[in-house]
Amino acid sequence: MSEGAADPHRLRVRSGLGFVQFLRPALYVLLVLSALFTFWSGGAVAGRSLPRWTQSVAPTIFAVFLAIFAFYRFALMRAKKYPAAIGLFQVGLGALIWVLLLPSTRQKIAPPSAADEVPVLMGSPDARVRALAVEVAGYRRDSRYVSDLIGRLDDADAAVRAKAHVALVRLTGTDAGLEPEAWRALARQRGWTR
């Protein structure tokens, strides 16, 4: 083949790379949109929150970005214009990020906080926090706290035990004493526990 004649393979690669260069702005737009939906669907931004279904928009947009990006990188690697190891690493990292953006994965990584933290706080290692949580439970007048309050009657801290007793009296309207067994019997009798 003479030097003046063009290699058909090189022409295909060059035209393919030209098309890939055209995709570069689309990649940036998709990446920015994916980031916006990721952060905005996670909570309120500027006082506005998006509907729950928008949590699946970010992974969808990122999947489109990743498909175009992978096509772009593989075209560059095939033309020997980009190192294969780095390109494969980038595509693999993109796939990992896509998995982390999925709503089911985000739920496992950061589960929504429980609406009621009082039972959790009753088990705190700090006695002051336990005492405050026990007092709050007594003022809420909700029978679902009864079993936790009875458990606090055996607390190592005297202030927590005293506040648990007061909270139980406030909740039940009666005083069964300081013994947890008497309170457990009363709770079973009233149908609060089994």
KOLDREN-688780 format. One line per field, with one value per residue: x, z, y of N, C-alpha, C in turn; residue number from 1. Coordinates in steps of 0.2 Angstrom, whole numbers, plus 2048, in hexadecimal, padded with zeros to 3 digits. Each point is the difference from the previous one (the first is absolute). Example, Ala and Ser with C-alpha at 12.3 -4.5 7.8 and 13.67 -1.06 7.14 Angstrom:
BEGIN
n_u: (842	7FE)
n_w: (827	7FC)
n_v: (7E4	805)
ca_u: (7FC	804)
ca_w: (800	801)
ca_v: (806	806)
c_u: (804	7FC)
c_w: (800	803)
c_v: (806	805)
seq: (1	2)
***
This chain:
BEGIN
n_u: (804	7FF	804	7FF	800	7FA	802	7FB	804	806	7FD	7FF	806	802	7FC	802	806	7FF	7FD	806	804	7FB	801	806	7FD	7FD	806	803	7FB	801	807	7FF	7FC	804	805	7FC	7FE	806	802	7FC	800	806	7FE	7FE	800	802	7FE	802	7FB	803	7FC	7FD	7FC	801	7FF	7FC	7FF	803	7FE	7FA	800	802	7FC	7FC	802	7FF	7FA	7FF	802	7FD	7FB	800	801	7FB	7FD	802	7FF	7FB	7FF	801	7FB	7FF	803	800	805	802	7FF	803	805	800	7FF	805	804	7FF	801	805	801	7FF	803	805	7FF	800	7F9	800	806	7FD	7FB	804	803	7FB	7FE	7FA	800	800	7FA	801	804	7FA	7FD	803	7FE	7FB	803	800	807	7FE	801	803	803	802	802	803	802	802	802	803	802	802	803	802	7FF	805	7FC	803	800	7FB	801	802	7FB	7FC	803	7FE	7FC	803	7FF	807	7FD	801	803	803	802	801	803	803	801	802	804	801	801	803	803	801	801	805	802	804	803	805	7FD	804	800	7FF	805	804	7FE	801	806	801	7FE	803	803	804	801	804)
n_w: (800	7FC	802	7FA	7FF	801	806	7FD	804	7FE	7FB	801	802	7FB	7FC	803	800	7FA	7FF	803	7FC	7FB	802	800	7FC	7FD	800	7FF	7FB	7FD	801	7FE	7FB	7FF	800	7FC	7FC	800	800	7FA	7FD	803	7FF	805	7FB	804	805	7FA	800	7FD	7FC	803	7FB	802	806	7FB	7FF	806	802	7FE	802	806	7FF	7FE	805	805	7FD	800	806	801	7FC	803	806	7FF	7FD	805	804	7FC	800	805	801	803	805	7FE	804	7FE	7F9	801	803	7FB	7FC	803	801	7FA	7FF	804	7FD	7FA	803	802	7F9	800	800	7FE	7FC	7FE	800	7FD	7FC	7FE	804	7FE	803	805	7FF	803	803	803	7FD	7FB	802	801	7FB	800	7FF	7FF	807	7FE	7FA	803	805	7FB	7FD	806	802	7FA	800	806	7FD	7FD	806	7FE	7FF	7FA	804	801	7FB	7FC	803	7FF	7FB	800	803	7FC	7FE	7FE	7FD	806	7FD	7FC	805	803	7FB	800	806	800	7FA	803	806	7FD	7FD	806	804	801	806	7FC	803	803	801	7FC	804	805	7FD	800	807	802	7FD	802	806	7FF	7FE	803	804	7FD)
n_v: (7FA	805	804	801	7FA	801	7FE	7FC	7FC	804	800	7FA	7FF	803	7FD	7FA	802	802	7FA	7FD	804	7FE	7FA	803	805	7FB	7FE	806	801	7FA	802	806	7FE	7FB	804	804	7FB	7FE	806	801	7FA	802	806	805	803	805	7FC	7FD	7FB	7FC	7FE	7FB	800	807	7FC	7FE	806	801	7F9	801	806	7FE	7FB	805	804	7FB	7FF	807	801	7FA	802	805	7FD	7FB	805	804	7FB	7FF	806	7FD	803	7FB	801	7F9	7FF	806	7FF	7F9	803	805	7FB	7FC	806	801	7F9	800	806	7FD	7FA	804	802	7F9	801	7FA	802	806	7FC	7FB	805	803	7FC	801	806	7FD	800	7FB	805	800	7FA	802	806	7FC	7FE	806	800	806	800	806	7FD	7FA	804	803	7FB	7FD	805	800	7F9	802	805	7FC	7FD	7FC	7FB	802	805	7FD	7FC	805	803	7FB	7FF	806	7FC	7FC	807	801	805	803	805	7FB	7FC	805	802	7FA	800	806	7FE	7FA	803	805	7FB	7FD	805	7FC	7FE	7FC	806	7FE	7FA	7FE	7FB	804	804	7FA	7FE	806	801	7FA	802	805	7FB	803	7FB	7FB)
ca_u: (7FC	804	800	7FA	7F9	7FD	7FE	7F9	7FF	801	7FA	7FA	802	800	7F9	7FD	802	7FC	7F9	801	801	7F9	7FC	803	7FC	7FA	803	800	7F9	7FD	803	7FE	7F9	800	802	7FB	7FB	803	800	7FA	7FB	802	7FD	7FD	805	7FD	7F9	7FC	802	7FD	7FC	804	802	806	806	802	802	807	804	7FF	805	807	800	801	807	806	800	803	807	803	801	805	806	802	802	806	804	800	805	807	800	7FF	803	7FB	7FF	7FC	7F9	7FC	7FF	7FB	7F9	7FE	7FE	7F9	7FB	7FF	7FD	7F9	7FD	7FF	7FA	7F9	7FC	801	806	800	7FC	804	805	7FD	7F9	7FD	800	7FA	7FC	800	807	800	803	807	803	800	806	806	805	800	7FB	7FC	7FC	7FB	7FB	7FC	7FC	7FA	7FC	7FD	7FB	7FA	7FC	7FD	7FA	7FF	801	805	806	7FF	805	806	800	801	807	804	7FF	806	806	805	800	7FA	7FC	7FD	7FB	7FB	7FC	7FC	7FA	7FC	7FD	7FB	7FA	7FD	7FD	7FB	7FB	800	806	801	806	807	802	7FE	7FC	7FA	7FE	7FF	7F9	7FA	800	7FD	7F9	7FD	801	805	806	7FE)
ca_w: (800	800	806	7FF	801	807	803	802	807	803	7FE	805	807	800	800	806	805	7FF	803	807	802	800	806	806	804	802	806	805	802	804	806	804	802	805	807	802	803	806	806	802	802	806	805	7FD	7FE	7FF	802	7FC	7FF	7FA	802	801	7FA	7FD	802	7FB	7FB	800	7FD	7F9	7FC	800	7FC	7F9	800	800	7FA	7FB	803	7FF	7F9	7FE	803	7FC	7FA	801	802	7FA	7FC	804	802	807	803	801	808	803	7FE	803	807	801	7FE	806	805	7FE	802	807	802	7FE	805	806	7FF	800	806	805	803	804	806	805	802	805	801	803	807	803	802	808	803	808	802	7FF	805	806	801	800	805	804	804	800	7FA	802	805	7FD	7FB	804	802	7FA	7FF	805	7FE	7F9	802	7FB	804	7FD	804	807	801	801	806	805	7FF	803	807	802	7FE	805	803	804	7FD	7FA	803	803	7FA	7FD	805	7FF	7FA	800	803	7FB	7FA	801	804	806	803	801	804	7FD	7FE	7F9	7FF	801	7FA	7FA	801	7FE	7F8	7FD	802	7FC	7F9	7FE	7FE	801)
ca_v: (806	806	805	805	7FD	800	7FA	800	7FF	806	805	7FE	802	808	803	7FE	805	806	7FF	800	807	804	7FE	803	804	7FC	7FD	805	802	7FA	7FF	806	7FF	7FA	803	804	7FC	7FD	804	803	7FB	7FD	805	806	805	806	7FF	7FC	7FA	7FC	7FA	7FA	7FD	803	7FD	7FB	804	801	7FB	7FF	805	7FE	7FA	803	803	7FB	7FC	804	800	7FA	800	805	7FE	7FA	803	803	7FA	7FC	804	800	807	800	7F9	7FC	7FF	806	800	7FB	802	805	7FD	7FC	804	803	7FB	800	806	7FF	7FC	804	805	7FD	801	7FA	800	806	7FE	7FC	804	805	7FF	806	800	7FE	806	800	7FE	800	7FA	800	804	7FC	7FB	804	7FF	805	800	806	7FF	7FB	803	805	7FC	7FD	806	802	7FB	801	806	7FE	7FC	7FB	7FA	7FD	801	7FC	7FA	804	804	7FB	7FF	805	800	7FD	803	800	807	801	805	7FD	7FB	804	803	7FA	7FE	806	800	7FB	802	805	7FC	7FB	803	7FC	7FE	7F9	7FF	800	7FA	7FF	7FA	803	804	7FC	7FD	805	801	7FA	800	805	7FF	804	7FB	7F9)
c_u: (804	7FF	7FA	7F9	7FE	7FE	7F9	7FF	801	7FB	7FA	801	800	7F9	7FC	802	7FD	7F9	800	801	7FA	7FD	803	7FB	7FA	802	7FF	7F9	7FD	803	7FD	7F9	7FF	802	7FB	7FA	802	7FF	7F9	7FB	801	7FD	7FE	806	7FC	7F9	7FC	803	7FD	7FC	805	802	807	807	803	802	808	804	7FE	804	807	801	801	807	805	800	804	807	804	801	806	807	803	802	807	805	802	805	807	801	7FF	802	7FA	7FF	7FC	7F9	7FC	7FE	7FB	7F9	7FE	7FE	7F9	7FB	7FF	7FC	7F8	7FD	7FE	7FA	7F9	7FD	801	806	801	7FC	804	806	7FE	7F9	7FC	800	7F9	7FC	800	807	800	802	807	804	7FF	805	807	805	800	7F9	7FB	7FB	7FA	7FA	7FC	7FB	7FA	7FB	7FB	7FA	7FA	7FB	7FC	7FA	7FE	802	805	807	800	806	807	801	801	807	805	7FF	806	807	805	800	7F9	7FB	7FB	7FA	7FA	7FC	7FC	7F9	7FB	7FC	7FB	7FA	7FC	7FC	7FA	7FB	800	807	801	806	807	802	7FE	7FB	7F8	7FD	7FF	7F9	7FB	800	7FD	7F8	7FD	801	806	806	7FD	804)
c_w: (800	805	7FE	801	807	803	802	807	804	7FE	804	807	801	800	806	806	7FF	803	808	803	801	807	807	804	803	807	806	803	804	807	805	802	805	807	803	803	806	806	802	802	807	806	7FC	7FE	7FF	802	7FC	800	7FA	802	801	7FA	7FC	802	7FB	7FA	7FF	7FE	7F9	7FB	801	7FC	7F9	7FF	7FF	7F9	7FA	802	7FE	7F8	7FE	802	7FB	7F9	800	801	7F9	7FB	803	802	808	804	803	807	803	7FE	803	807	801	7FE	806	806	7FF	801	807	803	7FE	805	806	800	800	806	805	804	805	806	805	803	806	801	803	808	803	803	808	802	807	802	7FF	805	807	801	7FF	805	805	804	800	7FA	802	804	7FC	7FB	804	802	7FA	7FF	805	7FE	7F9	801	7FA	803	7FC	804	807	801	801	806	806	800	804	807	803	7FE	805	803	804	7FD	7FB	803	803	7FB	7FC	804	7FF	7FA	7FF	804	7FC	7FB	802	805	807	802	802	804	7FC	7FC	7F8	7FF	801	7FA	7FA	800	7FE	7F9	7FD	801	7FB	7F8	7FD	7FD	801	805)
c_v: (806	805	805	7FD	800	7F9	800	7FF	807	805	7FE	802	808	802	7FE	804	807	800	800	807	804	7FE	803	805	7FD	7FC	804	802	7FA	7FF	805	7FE	7FA	803	804	7FC	7FB	804	803	7FB	7FD	804	806	805	807	800	7FC	7F9	7FC	7FA	7FA	7FC	802	7FC	7FB	804	801	7FA	7FF	805	7FE	7FA	802	803	7FA	7FC	804	801	7FA	7FF	805	7FE	7FA	802	802	7FB	7FC	804	802	808	801	7F9	7FC	7FF	806	800	7FB	802	805	7FE	7FC	804	804	7FB	800	806	7FF	7FC	804	805	7FD	801	7FB	800	806	7FF	7FC	804	805	7FF	806	7FF	7FE	806	801	7FE	7FF	7F9	7FF	804	7FD	7FB	804	7FE	806	800	806	800	7FB	804	805	7FC	7FD	806	802	7FB	800	806	7FE	7FC	7FB	7F9	7FB	801	7FC	7FB	803	803	7FA	7FD	805	800	7FC	803	801	807	801	805	7FE	7FC	805	804	7FB	7FF	806	800	7FA	802	805	7FC	7FC	803	7FC	7FF	7F9	7FF	801	7FA	7FF	7FB	802	804	7FC	7FC	805	801	7FA	800	806	7FF	804	7FB	7F9	7FD)
seq: (1	2	3	4	5	6	7	8	9	10	11	12	13	14	15	16	17	18	19	20	21	22	23	24	25	26	27	28	29	30	31	32	33	34	35	36	37	38	39	40	41	42	43	44	45	46	47	48	49	50	51	52	53	54	55	56	57	58	59	60	61	62	63	64	65	66	67	68	69	70	71	72	73	74	75	76	77	78	79	80	81	82	83	84	85	86	87	88	89	90	91	92	93	94	95	96	97	98	99	100	101	102	103	104	105	106	107	108	109	110	111	112	113	114	115	116	117	118	119	120	121	122	123	124	125	126	127	128	129	130	131	132	133	134	135	136	137	138	139	140	141	142	143	144	145	146	147	148	149	150	151	152	153	154	155	156	157	158	159	160	161	162	163	164	165	166	167	168	169	170	171	172	173	174	175	176	177	178	179	180	181	182	183	184	185	186	187	188	189	190	191	192	193	194)
***
